[in-house]
Amino acid sequence: MKIAEILDKKVPFEVVKDNGSTYKSTAKIGDRLIGFEADHEDDEGTWEAVFYQTDLDGNSMKFHATGEGNELEVFSMVKASLLDFVQKQKPVKLYFSAAKTEKDTTRASLYDRLIKRFKLPGYTYERRQYETADKFYFTKQK
């Protein structure tokens, strides 16, 4: 199966907050709640995005790979939430980070490959690599 088809899997999600400074969506995947959140940072239209998981009660927020499965559904939900967020808020710049740890050195490379395949319409993409984390930037084309 092609990566584009994998990322187009429909995973129902709910927008639980969208007030112009915060956008937040969640989806139940297995016995976890997956969240996508983007927060407005400055007057220049920059937003920071994160995605995470919790238990179904919203406890124990985790930002790292957990090995609990359903990765395809998680990435599909994050992609759908990202596209919904961009359509509604039209950010000038959006970024997210992938922390580097001794145990998890491949996650940033996976994100890079996924992003290059699905391409956010109307935005350029740049990956900046640092010692402790990589940052992924989307900038609206003029």
N, CA, C and O atoms as a GROMACS GRO file, in nm:
protein
  568
    1MET      N    1   0.085  -0.118   0.000
    1MET     CA    2   0.000   0.000   0.000
    1MET      C    3   0.090   0.124   0.000
    1MET      O    4   0.189   0.130   0.073
    2LYS      N    5   0.056   0.222  -0.079
    2LYS     CA    6   0.134   0.344  -0.088
    2LYS      C    7   0.113   0.428   0.038
    2LYS      O    8   0.008   0.423   0.101
    3ILE      N    9   0.217   0.507   0.073
    3ILE     CA   10   0.208   0.592   0.192
    3ILE      C   11   0.093   0.691   0.179
    3ILE      O   12   0.024   0.717   0.277
    4ALA      N   13   0.072   0.747   0.062
    4ALA     CA   14  -0.038   0.844   0.043
    4ALA      C   15  -0.171   0.780   0.076
    4ALA      O   16  -0.256   0.843   0.138
    5GLU      N   17  -0.191   0.655   0.034
    5GLU     CA   18  -0.317   0.585   0.064
    5GLU      C   19  -0.330   0.558   0.213
    5GLU      O   20  -0.439   0.570   0.270
    6ILE      N   21  -0.219   0.523   0.277
    6ILE     CA   22  -0.220   0.499   0.421
    6ILE      C   23  -0.263   0.624   0.496
    6ILE      O   24  -0.344   0.617   0.588
    7LEU      N   25  -0.207   0.739   0.456
    7LEU     CA   26  -0.238   0.863   0.526
    7LEU      C   27  -0.377   0.916   0.496
    7LEU      O   28  -0.425   1.006   0.564
    8ASP      N   29  -0.444   0.860   0.396
    8ASP     CA   30  -0.579   0.904   0.363
    8ASP      C   31  -0.686   0.819   0.431
    8ASP      O   32  -0.805   0.839   0.406
    9LYS      N   33  -0.647   0.725   0.515
    9LYS     CA   34  -0.744   0.645   0.588
    9LYS      C   35  -0.830   0.739   0.674
    9LYS      O   36  -0.777   0.825   0.745
   10LYS      N   37  -0.959   0.722   0.667
   10LYS     CA   38  -1.050   0.810   0.741
   10LYS      C   39  -1.058   0.768   0.888
   10LYS      O   40  -1.102   0.658   0.920
   11VAL      N   41  -1.014   0.856   0.974
   11VAL     CA   42  -1.022   0.835   1.118
   11VAL      C   43  -1.105   0.950   1.173
   11VAL      O   44  -1.062   1.066   1.167
   12PRO      N   45  -1.224   0.921   1.227
   12PRO     CA   46  -1.309   1.029   1.279
   12PRO      C   47  -1.240   1.102   1.394
   12PRO      O   48  -1.184   1.041   1.485
   13PHE      N   49  -1.244   1.234   1.387
   13PHE     CA   50  -1.189   1.315   1.496
   13PHE      C   51  -1.288   1.426   1.528
   13PHE      O   52  -1.375   1.460   1.448
   14GLU      N   53  -1.272   1.482   1.646
   14GLU     CA   54  -1.361   1.589   1.692
   14GLU      C   55  -1.277   1.713   1.723
   14GLU      O   56  -1.177   1.705   1.794
   15VAL      N   57  -1.319   1.827   1.670
   15VAL     CA   58  -1.255   1.953   1.705
   15VAL      C   59  -1.315   1.996   1.837
   15VAL      O   60  -1.435   2.025   1.845
   16VAL      N   61  -1.233   2.001   1.941
   16VAL     CA   62  -1.283   2.032   2.075
   16VAL      C   63  -1.254   2.177   2.115
   16VAL      O   64  -1.308   2.226   2.214
   17LYS      N   65  -1.169   2.245   2.037
   17LYS     CA   66  -1.143   2.386   2.063
   17LYS      C   67  -1.093   2.451   1.934
   17LYS      O   68  -1.005   2.397   1.867
   18ASP      N   69  -1.150   2.565   1.900
   18ASP     CA   70  -1.106   2.641   1.783
   18ASP      C   71  -1.149   2.784   1.805
   18ASP      O   72  -1.256   2.826   1.762
   19ASN      N   73  -1.062   2.861   1.872
   19ASN     CA   74  -1.101   2.996   1.913
   19ASN      C   75  -1.013   3.106   1.854
   19ASN      O   76  -1.017   3.220   1.901
   20GLY      N   77  -0.933   3.073   1.753
   20GLY     CA   78  -0.846   3.174   1.691
   20GLY      C   79  -0.707   3.178   1.750
   20GLY      O   80  -0.614   3.227   1.685
   21SER      N   81  -0.689   3.127   1.872
   21SER     CA   82  -0.554   3.120   1.929
   21SER      C   83  -0.514   2.977   1.962
   21SER      O   84  -0.396   2.949   1.982
   22THR      N   85  -0.612   2.887   1.969
   22THR     CA   86  -0.585   2.745   1.991
   22THR      C   87  -0.681   2.663   1.908
   22THR      O   88  -0.802   2.689   1.903
   23TYR      N   89  -0.626   2.564   1.843
   23TYR     CA   90  -0.705   2.465   1.770
   23TYR      C   91  -0.669   2.330   1.832
   23TYR      O   92  -0.551   2.297   1.844
   24LYS      N   93  -0.770   2.252   1.870
   24LYS     CA   94  -0.743   2.123   1.931
   24LYS      C   95  -0.845   2.022   1.880
   24LYS      O   96  -0.966   2.046   1.881
   25SER      N   97  -0.794   1.907   1.836
   25SER     CA   98  -0.881   1.798   1.794
   25SER      C   99  -0.837   1.670   1.864
   25SER      O  100  -0.721   1.656   1.903
   26THR      N  101  -0.932   1.577   1.879
   26THR     CA  102  -0.902   1.450   1.942
   26THR      C  103  -0.973   1.337   1.868
   26THR      O  104  -1.074   1.359   1.800
   27ALA      N  105  -0.919   1.218   1.883
   27ALA     CA  106  -0.981   1.098   1.826
   27ALA      C  107  -0.952   0.980   1.918
   27ALA      O  108  -0.842   0.969   1.974
   28LYS      N  109  -1.049   0.893   1.933
   28LYS     CA  110  -1.029   0.770   2.007
   28LYS      C  111  -0.974   0.667   1.909
   28LYS      O  112  -1.037   0.634   1.809
   29ILE      N  113  -0.856   0.616   1.940
   29ILE     CA  114  -0.793   0.513   1.858
   29ILE      C  115  -0.752   0.401   1.954
   29ILE      O  116  -0.662   0.420   2.036
   30GLY      N  117  -0.817   0.287   1.943
   30GLY     CA  118  -0.794   0.180   2.038
   30GLY      C  119  -0.838   0.223   2.176
   30GLY      O  120  -0.949   0.275   2.192
   31ASP      N  121  -0.754   0.204   2.274
   31ASP     CA  122  -0.788   0.246   2.411
   31ASP      C  123  -0.714   0.373   2.450
   31ASP      O  124  -0.684   0.396   2.568
   32ARG      N  125  -0.686   0.457   2.349
   32ARG     CA  126  -0.614   0.583   2.371
   32ARG      C  127  -0.689   0.698   2.309
   32ARG      O  128  -0.771   0.681   2.218
   33LEU      N  129  -0.661   0.815   2.359
   33LEU     CA  130  -0.711   0.939   2.301
   33LEU      C  131  -0.591   1.007   2.235
   33LEU      O  132  -0.492   1.036   2.302
   34ILE      N  133  -0.599   1.031   2.106
   34ILE     CA  134  -0.493   1.098   2.032
   34ILE      C  135  -0.534   1.245   2.016
   34ILE      O  136  -0.647   1.274   1.978
   35GLY      N  137  -0.443   1.334   2.045
   35GLY     CA  138  -0.472   1.476   2.035
   35GLY      C  139  -0.380   1.546   1.938
   35GLY      O  140  -0.262   1.512   1.925
   36PHE      N  141  -0.434   1.645   1.869
   36PHE     CA  142  -0.357   1.737   1.785
   36PHE      C  143  -0.390   1.876   1.837
   36PHE      O  144  -0.507   1.910   1.854
   37GLU      N  145  -0.288   1.957   1.862
   37GLU     CA  146  -0.312   2.092   1.912
   37GLU      C  147  -0.216   2.190   1.846
   37GLU      O  148  -0.096   2.162   1.834
   38ALA      N  149  -0.269   2.304   1.803
   38ALA     CA  150  -0.188   2.411   1.747
   38ALA      C  151  -0.220   2.538   1.826
   38ALA      O  152  -0.336   2.572   1.848
   39ASP      N  153  -0.115   2.608   1.867
   39ASP     CA  154  -0.130   2.730   1.946
   39ASP      C  155  -0.064   2.846   1.874
   39ASP      O  156   0.048   2.835   1.825
   40HIS      N  157  -0.136   2.958   1.868
   40HIS     CA  158  -0.088   3.079   1.803
   40HIS      C  159   0.022   3.139   1.889
   40HIS      O  160   0.004   3.156   2.010
   41GLU      N  161   0.135   3.172   1.828
   41GLU     CA  162   0.250   3.219   1.904
   41GLU      C  163   0.274   3.369   1.898
   41GLU      O  164   0.314   3.428   1.999
   42ASP      N  165   0.251   3.432   1.783
   42ASP     CA  166   0.291   3.572   1.770
   42ASP      C  167   0.203   3.646   1.670
   42ASP      O  168   0.116   3.587   1.606
   43ASP      N  169   0.227   3.777   1.659
   43ASP     CA  170   0.149   3.861   1.570
   43ASP      C  171   0.184   3.840   1.423
   43ASP      O  172   0.117   3.895   1.335
   44GLU      N  173   0.287   3.762   1.395
   44GLU     CA  174   0.328   3.736   1.257
   44GLU      C  175   0.262   3.612   1.199
   44GLU      O  176   0.294   3.571   1.087
   45GLY      N  177   0.170   3.551   1.273
   45GLY     CA  178   0.096   3.436   1.221
   45GLY      C  179   0.164   3.302   1.239
   45GLY      O  180   0.135   3.208   1.166
   46THR      N  181   0.254   3.292   1.336
   46THR     CA  182   0.325   3.166   1.363
   46THR      C  183   0.247   3.082   1.464
   46THR      O  184   0.198   3.132   1.564
   47TRP      N  185   0.236   2.953   1.434
   47TRP     CA  186   0.169   2.857   1.521
   47TRP      C  187   0.263   2.742   1.550
   47TRP      O  188   0.342   2.701   1.464
   48GLU      N  189   0.256   2.689   1.672
   48GLU     CA  190   0.328   2.567   1.706
   48GLU      C  191   0.227   2.454   1.721
   48GLU      O  192   0.124   2.471   1.786
   49ALA      N  193   0.256   2.340   1.661
   49ALA     CA  194   0.167   2.224   1.668
   49ALA      C  195   0.233   2.111   1.745
   49ALA      O  196   0.355   2.095   1.742
   50VAL      N  197   0.151   2.033   1.814
   50VAL     CA  198   0.197   1.912   1.882
   50VAL      C  199   0.093   1.804   1.858
   50VAL      O  200  -0.024   1.834   1.834
   51PHE      N  201   0.134   1.680   1.866
   51PHE     CA  202   0.037   1.572   1.876
   51PHE      C  203   0.086   1.477   1.983
   51PHE      O  204   0.206   1.463   2.006
   52TYR      N  205  -0.010   1.412   2.047
   52TYR     CA  206   0.020   1.337   2.168
   52TYR      C  207  -0.088   1.232   2.190
   52TYR      O  208  -0.187   1.225   2.117
   53GLN      N  209  -0.066   1.150   2.291
   53GLN     CA  210  -0.169   1.055   2.330
   53GLN      C  211  -0.188   1.060   2.481
   53GLN      O  212  -0.097   1.097   2.556
   54THR      N  213  -0.307   1.023   2.523
   54THR     CA  214  -0.339   1.008   2.665
   54THR      C  215  -0.423   0.882   2.679
   54THR      O  216  -0.459   0.818   2.580
   55ASP      N  217  -0.452   0.846   2.804
   55ASP     CA  218  -0.552   0.741   2.821
   55ASP      C  219  -0.688   0.805   2.793
   55ASP      O  220  -0.697   0.925   2.769
   56LEU      N  221  -0.793   0.727   2.797
   56LEU     CA  222  -0.926   0.780   2.760
   56LEU      C  223  -0.978   0.885   2.856
   56LEU      O  224  -1.071   0.959   2.822
   57ASP      N  225  -0.921   0.894   2.976
   57ASP     CA  226  -0.961   0.997   3.073
   57ASP      C  227  -0.881   1.125   3.058
   57ASP      O  228  -0.902   1.220   3.134
   58GLY      N  229  -0.789   1.128   2.962
   58GLY     CA  230  -0.708   1.248   2.940
   58GLY      C  231  -0.585   1.256   3.028
   58GLY      O  232  -0.524   1.362   3.039
   59ASN      N  233  -0.548   1.145   3.091
   59ASN     CA  234  -0.431   1.143   3.181
   59ASN      C  235  -0.306   1.095   3.108
   59ASN      O  236  -0.314   1.034   3.001
   60SER      N  237  -0.192   1.123   3.168
   60SER     CA  238  -0.063   1.072   3.122
   60SER      C  239  -0.032   1.111   2.977
   60SER      O  240  -0.017   1.023   2.892
   61MET      N  241  -0.022   1.239   2.950
   61MET     CA  242   0.009   1.287   2.816
   61MET      C  243   0.147   1.239   2.774
   61MET      O  244   0.244   1.255   2.847
   62LYS      N  245   0.154   1.179   2.653
   62LYS     CA  246   0.280   1.129   2.600
   62LYS      C  247   0.302   1.187   2.460
   62LYS      O  248   0.210   1.189   2.378
   63PHE      N  249   0.424   1.235   2.436
   63PHE     CA  250   0.458   1.294   2.308
   63PHE      C  251   0.550   1.205   2.225
   63PHE      O  252   0.573   1.233   2.108
   64HIS      N  253   0.601   1.101   2.283
   64HIS     CA  254   0.698   1.015   2.215
   64HIS      C  255   0.630   0.890   2.159
   64HIS      O  256   0.515   0.861   2.190
   65ALA      N  257   0.704   0.817   2.078
   65ALA     CA  258   0.653   0.690   2.026
   65ALA      C  259   0.634   0.595   2.143
   65ALA      O  260   0.722   0.582   2.228
   66THR      N  261   0.519   0.529   2.147
   66THR     CA  262   0.488   0.443   2.262
   66THR      C  263   0.493   0.295   2.227
   66THR      O  264   0.501   0.211   2.317
   67GLY      N  265   0.488   0.262   2.099
   67GLY     CA  266   0.489   0.122   2.060
   67GLY      C  267   0.357   0.052   2.087
   67GLY      O  268   0.352  -0.071   2.090
   68GLU      N  269   0.250   0.129   2.107
   68GLU     CA  270   0.120   0.071   2.140
   68GLU      C  271   0.036   0.037   2.018
   68GLU      O  272  -0.077  -0.011   2.032
   69GLY      N  273   0.090   0.060   1.899
   69GLY     CA  274   0.020   0.020   1.777
   69GLY      C  275  -0.070   0.127   1.718
   69GLY      O  276  -0.081   0.238   1.770
   70ASN      N  277  -0.135   0.090   1.608
   70ASN     CA  278  -0.228   0.177   1.534
   70ASN      C  279  -0.160   0.303   1.481
   70ASN      O  280  -0.224   0.408   1.471
   71GLU      N  281  -0.032   0.294   1.447
   71GLU     CA  282   0.042   0.411   1.399
   71GLU      C  283  -0.022   0.472   1.275
   71GLU      O  284  -0.025   0.594   1.260
   72LEU      N  285  -0.072   0.388   1.186
   72LEU     CA  286  -0.131   0.439   1.062
   72LEU      C  287  -0.254   0.524   1.091
   72LEU      O  288  -0.275   0.628   1.029
   73GLU      N  289  -0.336   0.479   1.184
   73GLU     CA  290  -0.454   0.556   1.222
   73GLU      C  291  -0.413   0.687   1.289
   73GLU      O  292  -0.474   0.792   1.265
   74VAL      N  293  -0.310   0.682   1.372
   74VAL     CA  294  -0.262   0.803   1.440
   74VAL      C  295  -0.214   0.905   1.337
   74VAL      O  296  -0.254   1.021   1.342
   75PHE      N  297  -0.130   0.862   1.243
   75PHE     CA  298  -0.079   0.955   1.141
   75PHE      C  299  -0.191   1.006   1.052
   75PHE      O  300  -0.190   1.123   1.012
   76SER      N  301  -0.288   0.922   1.020
   76SER     CA  302  -0.402   0.967   0.939
   76SER      C  303  -0.482   1.073   1.012
   76SER      O  304  -0.523   1.173   0.952
   77MET      N  305  -0.505   1.052   1.141
   77MET     CA  306  -0.580   1.150   1.221
   77MET      C  307  -0.504   1.282   1.229
   77MET      O  308  -0.563   1.390   1.215
   78VAL      N  309  -0.372   1.275   1.252
   78VAL     CA  310  -0.292   1.397   1.261
   78VAL      C  311  -0.294   1.471   1.128
   78VAL      O  312  -0.308   1.594   1.125
   79LYS      N  313  -0.281   1.399   1.018
   79LYS     CA  314  -0.285   1.463   0.886
   79LYS      C  315  -0.420   1.531   0.863
   79LYS      O  316  -0.424   1.646   0.820
   80ALA      N  317  -0.529   1.462   0.891
   80ALA     CA  318  -0.662   1.521   0.871
   80ALA      C  319  -0.683   1.643   0.960
   80ALA      O  320  -0.741   1.743   0.917
   81SER      N  321  -0.637   1.636   1.084
   81SER     CA  322  -0.649   1.749   1.176
   81SER      C  323  -0.565   1.867   1.128
   81SER      O  324  -0.609   1.982   1.132
   82LEU      N  325  -0.444   1.838   1.081
   82LEU     CA  326  -0.357   1.943   1.029
   82LEU      C  327  -0.421   2.014   0.910
   82LEU      O  328  -0.420   2.137   0.903
   83LEU      N  329  -0.476   1.937   0.818
   83LEU     CA  330  -0.542   1.998   0.701
   83LEU      C  331  -0.663   2.080   0.741
   83LEU      O  332  -0.687   2.187   0.686
   84ASP      N  333  -0.742   2.030   0.837
   84ASP     CA  334  -0.859   2.104   0.886
   84ASP      C  335  -0.814   2.234   0.953
   84ASP      O  336  -0.872   2.340   0.928
   85PHE      N  337  -0.712   2.226   1.036
   85PHE     CA  338  -0.658   2.345   1.104
   85PHE      C  339  -0.612   2.449   1.003
   85PHE      O  340  -0.648   2.567   1.014
   86VAL      N  341  -0.534   2.407   0.903
   86VAL     CA  342  -0.480   2.501   0.804
   86VAL      C  343  -0.593   2.566   0.725
   86VAL      O  344  -0.588   2.685   0.697
   87GLN      N  345  -0.694   2.489   0.689
   87GLN     CA  346  -0.808   2.544   0.614
   87GLN      C  347  -0.881   2.650   0.697
   87GLN      O  348  -0.923   2.752   0.643
   88LYS      N  349  -0.896   2.626   0.826
   88LYS     CA  350  -0.970   2.719   0.912
   88LYS      C  351  -0.889   2.840   0.955
   88LYS      O  352  -0.940   2.952   0.954
   89GLN      N  353  -0.763   2.820   0.994
   89GLN     CA  354  -0.684   2.929   1.052
   89GLN      C  355  -0.589   2.997   0.955
   89GLN      O  356  -0.547   3.110   0.979
   90LYS      N  357  -0.554   2.930   0.846
   90LYS     CA  358  -0.465   2.985   0.744
   90LYS      C  359  -0.338   3.045   0.806
   90LYS      O  360  -0.310   3.164   0.787
   91PRO      N  361  -0.260   2.964   0.880
   91PRO     CA  362  -0.140   3.018   0.944
   91PRO      C  363  -0.037   3.063   0.842
   91PRO      O  364  -0.025   3.004   0.735
   92VAL      N  365   0.039   3.167   0.876
   92VAL     CA  366   0.149   3.212   0.792
   92VAL      C  367   0.265   3.114   0.805
   92VAL      O  368   0.330   3.080   0.706
   93LYS      N  369   0.290   3.068   0.928
   93LYS     CA  370   0.395   2.970   0.953
   93LYS      C  371   0.346   2.874   1.060
   93LYS      O  372   0.280   2.914   1.156
   94LEU      N  373   0.381   2.748   1.043
   94LEU     CA  374   0.344   2.643   1.138
   94LEU      C  375   0.466   2.554   1.155
   94LEU      O  376   0.535   2.523   1.058
   95TYR      N  377   0.492   2.513   1.279
   95TYR     CA  378   0.604   2.421   1.299
   95TYR      C  379   0.571   2.323   1.411
   95TYR      O  380   0.485   2.349   1.496
   96PHE      N  381   0.641   2.210   1.409
   96PHE     CA  382   0.638   2.117   1.520
   96PHE      C  383   0.776   2.056   1.534
   96PHE      O  384   0.859   2.068   1.445
   97SER      N  385   0.801   1.992   1.648
   97SER     CA  386   0.933   1.939   1.679
   97SER      C  387   0.928   1.789   1.702
   97SER      O  388   0.824   1.733   1.738
   98ALA      N  389   1.041   1.725   1.682
   98ALA     CA  390   1.061   1.585   1.719
   98ALA      C  391   1.188   1.579   1.803
   98ALA      O  392   1.298   1.600   1.753
   99ALA      N  393   1.170   1.551   1.931
   99ALA     CA  394   1.285   1.542   2.020
   99ALA      C  395   1.368   1.420   1.984
   99ALA      O  396   1.315   1.317   1.943
  100LYS      N  397   1.498   1.434   2.000
  100LYS     CA  398   1.589   1.322   1.977
  100LYS      C  399   1.631   1.265   2.112
  100LYS      O  400   1.674   1.338   2.201
  101THR      N  401   1.618   1.135   2.125
  101THR     CA  402   1.664   1.067   2.246
  101THR      C  403   1.753   0.951   2.204
  101THR      O  404   1.759   0.915   2.086
  102GLU      N  405   1.821   0.892   2.301
  102GLU     CA  406   1.905   0.776   2.270
  102GLU      C  407   1.822   0.661   2.216
  102GLU      O  408   1.867   0.587   2.128
  103LYS      N  409   1.700   0.646   2.266
  103LYS     CA  410   1.613   0.536   2.224
  103LYS      C  411   1.542   0.565   2.093
  103LYS      O  412   1.511   0.472   2.018
  104ASP      N  413   1.518   0.690   2.063
  104ASP     CA  414   1.434   0.726   1.948
  104ASP      C  415   1.507   0.823   1.857
  104ASP      O  416   1.496   0.945   1.874
  105THR      N  417   1.583   0.771   1.762
  105THR     CA  418   1.657   0.856   1.670
  105THR      C  419   1.597   0.855   1.530
  105THR      O  420   1.641   0.932   1.444
  106THR      N  421   1.499   0.770   1.505
  106THR     CA  422   1.444   0.757   1.370
  106THR      C  423   1.313   0.833   1.350
  106THR      O  424   1.269   0.850   1.236
  107ARG      N  425   1.251   0.879   1.457
  107ARG     CA  426   1.120   0.944   1.445
  107ARG      C  427   1.126   1.068   1.356
  107ARG      O  428   1.037   1.088   1.272
  108ALA      N  429   1.228   1.150   1.372
  108ALA     CA  430   1.238   1.272   1.291
  108ALA      C  431   1.251   1.237   1.143
  108ALA      O  432   1.193   1.304   1.058
  109SER      N  433   1.326   1.134   1.112
  109SER     CA  434   1.340   1.092   0.972
  109SER      C  435   1.208   1.040   0.916
  109SER      O  436   1.175   1.065   0.800
  110LEU      N  437   1.133   0.967   0.998
  110LEU     CA  438   1.001   0.920   0.955
  110LEU      C  439   0.909   1.038   0.927
  110LEU      O  440   0.842   1.040   0.824
  111TYR      N  441   0.906   1.137   1.016
  111TYR     CA  442   0.823   1.256   0.994
  111TYR      C  443   0.862   1.324   0.864
  111TYR      O  444   0.776   1.365   0.786
  112ASP      N  445   0.991   1.337   0.841
  112ASP     CA  446   1.039   1.403   0.720
  112ASP      C  447   0.989   1.330   0.595
  112ASP      O  448   0.942   1.394   0.501
  113ARG      N  449   0.998   1.198   0.593
  113ARG     CA  450   0.951   1.121   0.477
  113ARG      C  451   0.800   1.134   0.459
  113ARG      O  452   0.753   1.149   0.346
  114LEU      N  453   0.724   1.129   0.568
  114LEU     CA  454   0.579   1.142   0.558
  114LEU      C  455   0.539   1.280   0.506
  114LEU      O  456   0.452   1.292   0.419
  115ILE      N  457   0.602   1.384   0.560
  115ILE     CA  458   0.569   1.521   0.519
  115ILE      C  459   0.599   1.542   0.371
  115ILE      O  460   0.519   1.603   0.299
  116LYS      N  461   0.711   1.494   0.326
  116LYS     CA  462   0.748   1.512   0.184
  116LYS      C  463   0.650   1.442   0.092
  116LYS      O  464   0.632   1.485  -0.022
  117ARG      N  465   0.587   1.336   0.138
  117ARG     CA  466   0.493   1.261   0.055
  117ARG      C  467   0.355   1.326   0.048
  117ARG      O  468   0.290   1.324  -0.056
  118PHE      N  469   0.310   1.384   0.160
  118PHE     CA  470   0.173   1.436   0.156
  118PHE      C  471   0.165   1.583   0.120
  118PHE      O  472   0.058   1.629   0.080
  119LYS      N  473   0.270   1.658   0.132
  119LYS     CA  474   0.278   1.798   0.090
  119LYS      C  475   0.154   1.880   0.132
  119LYS      O  476   0.043   1.852   0.090
  120LEU      N  477   0.176   1.978   0.213
  120LEU     CA  478   0.070   2.067   0.258
  120LEU      C  479   0.045   2.171   0.149
  120LEU      O  480   0.132   2.254   0.123
  121PRO      N  481  -0.071   2.168   0.085
  121PRO     CA  482  -0.099   2.258  -0.028
  121PRO      C  483  -0.083   2.406   0.010
  121PRO      O  484  -0.136   2.451   0.112
  122GLY      N  485  -0.009   2.479  -0.074
  122GLY     CA  486   0.009   2.622  -0.053
  122GLY      C  487   0.120   2.658   0.044
  122GLY      O  488   0.136   2.775   0.079
  123TYR      N  489   0.197   2.559   0.088
  123TYR     CA  490   0.303   2.582   0.187
  123TYR      C  491   0.434   2.521   0.140
  123TYR      O  492   0.436   2.416   0.076
  124THR      N  493   0.543   2.589   0.175
  124THR     CA  494   0.675   2.530   0.155
  124THR      C  495   0.712   2.457   0.284
  124THR      O  496   0.655   2.482   0.390
  125TYR      N  497   0.807   2.366   0.272
  125TYR     CA  498   0.846   2.284   0.386
  125TYR      C  499   0.997   2.292   0.407
  125TYR      O  500   1.075   2.293   0.312
  126GLU      N  501   1.036   2.300   0.534
  126GLU     CA  502   1.178   2.301   0.569
  126GLU      C  503   1.198   2.225   0.699
  126GLU      O  504   1.123   2.241   0.795
  127ARG      N  505   1.300   2.141   0.700
  127ARG     CA  506   1.340   2.068   0.822
  127ARG      C  507   1.470   2.128   0.872
  127ARG      O  508   1.566   2.141   0.797
  128ARG      N  509   1.473   2.165   1.000
  128ARG     CA  510   1.595   2.216   1.063
  128ARG      C  511   1.638   2.116   1.169
  128ARG      O  512   1.562   2.081   1.259
  129GLN      N  513   1.762   2.072   1.158
  129GLN     CA  514   1.813   1.970   1.249
  129GLN      C  515   1.901   2.033   1.356
  129GLN      O  516   1.993   2.109   1.327
  130TYR      N  517   1.870   1.999   1.480
  130TYR     CA  518   1.948   2.046   1.595
  130TYR      C  519   1.994   1.925   1.674
  130TYR      O  520   1.953   1.812   1.647
  131GLU      N  521   2.080   1.948   1.772
  131GLU     CA  522   2.136   1.836   1.848
  131GLU      C  523   2.029   1.759   1.926
  131GLU      O  524   2.032   1.636   1.929
  132THR      N  525   1.935   1.828   1.988
  132THR     CA  526   1.837   1.762   2.074
  132THR      C  527   1.699   1.745   2.011
  132THR      O  528   1.615   1.672   2.064
  133ALA      N  529   1.675   1.810   1.898
  133ALA     CA  530   1.544   1.800   1.832
  133ALA      C  531   1.554   1.848   1.688
  133ALA      O  532   1.642   1.926   1.653
  134ASP      N  533   1.464   1.800   1.607
  134ASP     CA  534   1.448   1.853   1.472
  134ASP      C  535   1.318   1.931   1.470
  134ASP      O  536   1.221   1.894   1.535
  135LYS      N  537   1.317   2.041   1.394
  135LYS     CA  538   1.195   2.120   1.380
  135LYS      C  539   1.153   2.117   1.234
  135LYS      O  540   1.235   2.122   1.143
  136PHE      N  541   1.022   2.109   1.214
  136PHE     CA  542   0.962   2.098   1.082
  136PHE      C  543   0.875   2.221   1.062
  136PHE      O  544   0.779   2.244   1.136
  137TYR      N  545   0.909   2.302   0.960
  137TYR     CA  546   0.840   2.428   0.934
  137TYR      C  547   0.761   2.423   0.804
  137TYR      O  548   0.808   2.373   0.702
  138PHE      N  549   0.641   2.477   0.812
  138PHE     CA  550   0.559   2.499   0.693
  138PHE      C  551   0.537   2.650   0.684
  138PHE      O  552   0.492   2.712   0.780
  139THR      N  553   0.569   2.710   0.569
  139THR     CA  554   0.553   2.853   0.551
  139THR      C  555   0.461   2.876   0.431
  139THR      O  556   0.481   2.819   0.324
  140LYS      N  557   0.361   2.961   0.451
  140LYS     CA  558   0.263   2.989   0.346
  140LYS      C  559   0.334   3.054   0.228
  140LYS      O  560   0.412   3.148   0.245
  141GLN      N  561   0.305   3.003   0.109
  141GLN     CA  562   0.363   3.062  -0.012
  141GLN      C  563   0.294   3.194  -0.042
  141GLN      O  564   0.174   3.211  -0.019
  142LYS      N  565   0.372   3.288  -0.094
  142LYS     CA  566   0.316   3.422  -0.124
  142LYS      C  567   0.264   3.426  -0.264
  142LYS      O  568   0.213   3.530  -0.307
   0.00000   0.00000   0.00000
